[in-house]
Amino acid sequence: MGQGRLLMVGAGLSGAVIGRHLAEAGYDITVVDARSHIGGNCHTERDADTGVMVHIYGPHIFHTDDAEVWDYVNAFQTFMPYKNRVKTTSRGQVFSLPVNLHTINQFFGQTMRPDEARTFITEEQADTSIEDPQTFEEQAMRFVGRDLYEAFFKGYTMKQWGCHPSELPASILKRLPVRFNYDDNYFFHKYQGMPENGYTDMIGKILDHERIEVKLETVFDRSQAGDYDHVFYSGPLDGWFDFELGRLGYRTLDFERFTYDGDYQGCAVMNYGEVDVPFTRITEHKHFSPWEEHEGSVCYREFSRAAEPEDIPYYPIRQVAEKALLSDYVKLAEATSGVTFVGRLGTYRYLDMDVTIREALDTARGFLADRAEGRAAPAFYQAPL
């Protein structure tokens, strides 16, 4: 006899990791997903014509400082070395991102050393009159100044978020957006890589357990919740409540897929920072698997826009109006028993993959601890607010 029957709504990282952990603890797990495949937005599959591993819903690059999470994913898939080195086309030239010493010297036509560049940016470029940046624009102006901000941040951000950077919170630009050395690795994290056979293969192995049943092309109906001892729901938080208070705002992405005979752009990610270029970037997927060789190439042009009800939600907006509505939904959720909301959509937060896995592991462990103590599982193990 098992410990009980649990339902995971969504076959992405959250549902897979929570389901696997609880299956190993003796629970019988059912995983349902409305799509025809597992993996959620991390889904990868090989293009039949070129053999390229394609990130169907846009590129996902694994990076973390969490050693346990790194060991976890490597238990199900070999992660190959991969460094994300982003380029951007602006003002008729190609530059490296994040803004680094090479970017600065190239942009200003200089050959400055690190200390010279630091002095130049902080004393001649940065707007030091902004003591406490409140908006994205102020944050960028405070740290890099108007010239670099307008070349690399302003247009891209307007296209990505559909509003002026002065309307966005400073928190979106989390880190100091400039480096005074020639390091062009986009991420800072200790562990970085790509799964050798793709994320879908990895998630399939996580779900491969005798106590886990996966049902694809299965739309969850809330009336089914009573058939299970508990539900872990990774769908949209407002969707659980049939959007009764209104819809939380998201940005979505449209992909214009095209193929090329050869190497289209010579890198995985090319940003387009100017606002008159309608797409935000072009991704060339064979470069996400640099250990493979392919003659042909599969590329995506990415276009960002406001999500409509039928669209796939990608980025929670989380501005003032959305946060107020989120607060109301959180109150509804906390008054609801038998369900725990997890993941990016369930908690209405943008989460990197490593954080999603960390929170899934913590949620599963929290659930087991609550059951052991006879406590009901909460609506949230990670607070959305």
C-alpha positions in Angstrom: 0.0 0.0 0.0 1.2 3.5 -0.9 1.1 6.5 1.4 -1.7 8.1 -0.6 -2.6 9.5 -4.0 -1.3 12.8 -5.2 -1.9 14.8 -8.3 0.7 17.0 -10.1 -0.9 19.4 -12.5 1.8 20.2 -15.1 4.7 17.9 -16.3 7.3 20.6 -16.2 10.2 20.8 -13.7 8.0 21.6 -10.6 5.6 18.6 -11.2 8.4 16.2 -12.1 10.7 17.0 -9.2 8.0 17.1 -6.6 6.4 14.0 -8.0 9.6 12.0 -8.1 10.5 12.9 -4.5 7.1 12.0 -3.2 7.0 8.8 -5.3 10.3 7.7 -3.7 8.6 8.4 -0.3 5.9 5.9 -1.2 3.1 8.1 -2.6 1.3 7.2 -5.8 1.6 10.1 -8.2 -0.4 11.1 -11.2 1.0 13.8 -13.5 -1.4 15.5 -16.0 -0.5 18.0 -18.6 -2.7 19.6 -21.3 0.2 19.5 -23.8 1.3 16.5 -25.9 4.7 16.4 -24.3 6.4 16.6 -20.9 8.9 19.3 -19.9 6.7 22.4 -20.0 8.4 25.4 -21.5 11.8 23.6 -21.1 10.7 21.1 -23.8 13.4 20.2 -26.4 13.3 18.0 -29.4 15.6 17.3 -32.4 14.7 18.9 -35.7 14.1 16.1 -38.2 15.9 17.8 -41.1 19.0 19.2 -39.4 19.4 17.1 -36.3 19.7 20.2 -34.2 18.4 20.1 -30.6 15.7 22.8 -30.6 14.5 24.6 -27.5 10.9 24.7 -28.7 9.7 27.5 -26.4 12.9 29.5 -26.5 16.3 28.8 -25.1 16.9 27.6 -21.5 20.4 27.8 -20.1 21.2 26.0 -16.9 23.2 28.0 -14.4 23.3 27.8 -10.6 25.4 28.2 -7.5 23.3 25.5 -5.7 25.5 22.4 -5.5 22.6 20.1 -4.5 20.5 21.2 -7.5 23.5 20.7 -9.8 24.1 17.2 -8.5 20.3 16.5 -8.8 20.1 17.3 -12.5 23.4 15.5 -13.3 21.9 12.4 -11.7 19.4 12.3 -14.6 21.4 13.8 -17.4 25.0 14.5 -18.3 25.4 18.3 -18.4 27.9 19.4 -20.9 30.0 22.6 -20.5 28.3 25.7 -21.9 28.9 29.4 -21.4 26.3 31.9 -22.5 28.1 34.6 -24.5 25.5 37.0 -25.8 26.1 39.5 -28.6 24.1 42.5 -29.5 23.7 44.5 -32.7 23.5 48.2 -32.1 24.3 51.3 -34.2 25.7 49.2 -37.0 28.1 47.2 -34.9 28.2 43.9 -32.9 29.1 44.2 -29.2 29.4 41.8 -26.3 27.0 41.6 -23.4 26.9 42.1 -20.5 28.6 45.4 -20.9 32.3 44.7 -20.2 35.7 46.3 -20.9 35.7 45.2 -24.5 32.2 46.7 -25.0 33.2 50.0 -23.4 36.4 50.3 -25.4 34.7 49.4 -28.6 31.8 51.7 -28.0 33.8 54.7 -27.1 36.7 54.0 -29.4 39.2 53.7 -26.5 41.9 51.3 -25.2 41.3 51.9 -21.5 42.6 49.6 -18.8 40.2 48.4 -16.1 40.9 51.2 -13.6 40.7 53.8 -16.4 37.4 52.5 -17.6 35.9 52.4 -14.1 36.9 56.0 -13.5 35.5 57.0 -17.0 32.2 55.3 -16.4 31.7 56.4 -12.8 33.0 60.0 -13.2 32.1 60.9 -16.8 29.1 58.7 -17.7 27.1 57.6 -14.7 24.4 60.0 -13.4 25.5 60.2 -9.8 22.7 62.6 -9.0 20.5 59.5 -8.8 21.2 58.4 -5.3 18.4 55.8 -4.9 17.3 54.4 -8.3 13.5 53.6 -8.3 13.0 52.7 -11.9 14.8 50.6 -14.5 15.9 53.7 -16.4 17.3 55.3 -13.2 19.1 52.2 -12.3 20.8 52.0 -15.7 21.6 55.7 -15.8 23.0 55.6 -12.3 25.5 52.8 -13.2 26.4 53.2 -16.9 25.1 56.6 -18.0 22.9 57.7 -20.9 25.0 56.6 -23.8 25.3 52.9 -22.9 21.8 52.9 -21.5 20.3 54.0 -24.8 22.5 51.8 -26.9 22.0 48.5 -25.0 19.1 48.7 -22.6 16.4 51.2 -23.6 15.2 49.8 -26.9 15.5 46.2 -25.9 13.6 46.8 -22.7 10.8 48.7 -24.4 10.3 45.8 -26.8 10.5 43.1 -24.1 8.1 44.7 -21.7 6.0 46.9 -23.9 6.5 50.0 -21.9 9.1 52.7 -21.2 11.9 51.7 -18.8 10.8 54.6 -16.6 7.7 52.6 -15.8 9.5 49.5 -14.7 11.0 48.9 -11.2 14.7 49.1 -10.7 14.7 45.5 -9.4 14.4 44.2 -13.0 17.9 45.3 -13.5 19.2 43.4 -10.6 22.9 43.5 -10.9 25.4 46.2 -11.8 25.2 46.0 -15.6 28.9 46.5 -16.4 32.2 44.7 -15.9 35.6 46.2 -15.9 37.3 43.2 -17.4 37.0 41.2 -20.6 34.8 38.5 -19.1 31.8 38.1 -21.5 30.2 35.1 -19.7 26.6 36.2 -19.3 26.2 34.5 -15.9 28.2 34.6 -12.7 27.3 31.1 -11.4 29.7 28.4 -10.5 27.8 25.6 -12.4 26.8 26.2 -16.0 25.9 23.8 -18.7 23.4 22.2 -21.1 21.9 18.7 -20.8 23.6 16.5 -23.4 20.3 15.0 -24.7 18.0 17.9 -23.9 15.7 18.9 -21.1 12.8 16.7 -22.2 15.0 13.6 -21.9 16.1 14.7 -18.5 12.6 15.3 -17.2 11.5 12.0 -18.7 14.1 10.3 -16.6 12.9 12.2 -13.5 9.4 11.0 -14.2 10.5 7.4 -14.8 9.4 5.8 -11.6 7.0 2.9 -10.9 4.7 5.0 -8.7 4.4 7.8 -11.3 1.7 7.8 -14.0 1.9 10.5 -16.7 -1.2 11.6 -18.6 -0.6 14.0 -21.5 -3.2 15.9 -23.5 -5.2 15.9 -20.3 -6.8 19.2 -19.3 -7.2 19.5 -15.5 -10.6 20.0 -14.1 -10.8 21.3 -10.6 -13.6 18.8 -9.9 -10.9 16.1 -10.1 -9.1 17.4 -7.1 -11.4 15.4 -4.7 -10.1 12.2 -6.2 -6.6 12.8 -4.6 -5.2 13.3 -1.1 -3.5 16.5 -2.3 -2.9 18.5 -5.5 0.3 20.3 -6.5 -0.7 22.9 -9.1 1.8 24.5 -11.4 -0.8 26.1 -13.7 -1.7 29.8 -13.5 -2.8 30.8 -10.0 -5.7 32.8 -11.3 -6.7 29.9 -13.6 -7.4 27.7 -10.5 -10.1 30.2 -9.5 -11.4 30.5 -13.1 -10.1 34.1 -13.2 -13.0 35.2 -11.0 -11.1 38.3 -9.8 -9.6 39.1 -13.2 -6.5 38.0 -15.1 -3.0 38.5 -13.9 -0.8 40.1 -16.6 1.9 38.4 -18.6 4.1 39.0 -21.5 4.3 36.2 -24.1 6.7 35.4 -27.0 6.0 34.7 -30.6 8.7 32.8 -32.5 9.4 33.2 -36.2 11.3 30.0 -37.0 13.6 29.7 -40.0 16.4 27.5 -41.1 19.7 28.2 -42.7 22.2 26.1 -44.6 25.4 26.8 -42.6 26.1 29.1 -39.7 23.6 32.0 -39.6 25.1 34.3 -37.0 28.1 32.6 -35.4 26.6 32.7 -31.8 23.7 31.3 -29.8 22.1 34.7 -28.9 22.1 37.9 -30.9 20.2 40.8 -29.3 18.8 43.7 -31.2 18.8 46.7 -28.9 17.3 49.3 -31.3 13.5 49.9 -31.0 12.9 50.1 -34.7 13.9 46.4 -35.1 10.7 44.6 -34.2 12.2 41.5 -32.7 14.3 41.4 -29.5 16.8 38.8 -30.5 17.6 35.9 -32.8 18.6 32.5 -31.3 20.6 29.9 -33.2 19.9 26.6 -31.6 22.8 24.5 -32.7 25.1 26.8 -30.8 23.4 25.7 -27.5 25.0 22.3 -28.1 28.5 23.2 -29.1 29.7 19.7 -28.7 27.6 18.7 -31.7 28.2 19.5 -35.4 25.4 20.2 -37.8 25.6 21.6 -41.3 22.1 23.1 -41.2 20.8 25.5 -38.6 17.5 26.3 -36.9 16.9 29.9 -35.7 14.2 31.8 -33.9 13.3 35.5 -34.2 11.7 36.4 -30.9 8.9 39.0 -30.6 7.5 40.0 -27.2 3.9 41.2 -26.6 1.2 41.3 -24.0 -0.3 37.8 -23.5 -3.9 37.2 -24.5 -6.0 34.5 -22.7 -5.2 31.9 -25.3 -1.4 32.6 -25.3 1.3 30.8 -23.4 2.3 33.1 -20.5 6.0 33.6 -20.1 6.9 36.6 -18.0 4.7 37.8 -15.1 4.5 41.6 -15.2 4.2 42.2 -11.5 3.7 45.9 -11.6 1.5 47.8 -9.1 -1.9 46.7 -10.5 -0.8 43.0 -10.9 0.6 42.9 -7.4 -2.7 44.2 -5.9 -4.6 41.5 -7.8 -2.0 38.9 -6.9 -2.6 39.8 -3.2 -6.3 39.1 -3.6 -5.6 35.7 -5.3 -3.2 34.8 -2.5 -5.9 35.4 0.1 -8.2 33.1 -1.9 -5.6 30.5 -2.2 -4.8 30.5 1.5 -8.4 29.9 2.2 -8.4 26.8 -0.1 -7.5 23.4 1.2 -6.1 20.4 -0.6 -3.9 22.3 -3.0 -0.4 23.7 -3.0 0.6 26.2 -5.7 4.1 25.8 -7.2 6.3 27.0 -9.9 6.4 30.1 -12.1 2.7 30.2 -12.9 1.4 28.9 -9.6 3.3 31.6 -7.6 3.3 34.3 -10.3 7.1 34.9 -10.2 9.8 34.6 -12.8 11.9 31.7 -11.8 15.1 30.3 -13.3 15.3 26.6 -13.6 17.6 26.0 -10.7 15.4 28.0 -8.4 12.4 26.1 -9.7 14.1 22.8 -8.8 15.3 24.1 -5.4 11.7 25.2 -4.5 10.3 21.9 -5.8 12.6 19.9 -3.5 11.9 22.2 -0.6 8.2 21.8 -1.2 8.3 18.1 -1.4 10.3 17.9 1.9 8.0 20.4 3.5 5.0 18.3 2.5 6.5 15.2 4.0 7.3 17.0 7.2 3.8 18.4 7.5 2.3 14.9 6.9 4.6 13.4 9.5 3.4 16.0 12.1 -0.2 15.7 11.1 -0.4 19.2 9.6 -2.3 20.2 6.5 0.0 21.3 3.7 -0.2 25.1 3.0 -1.3 26.8 -0.2 2.3 28.1 -0.7 5.6 26.8 0.5 7.2 29.8 -1.2 5.3 33.1 -0.7 4.4 34.9 -4.0 4.3 38.3 -2.4 
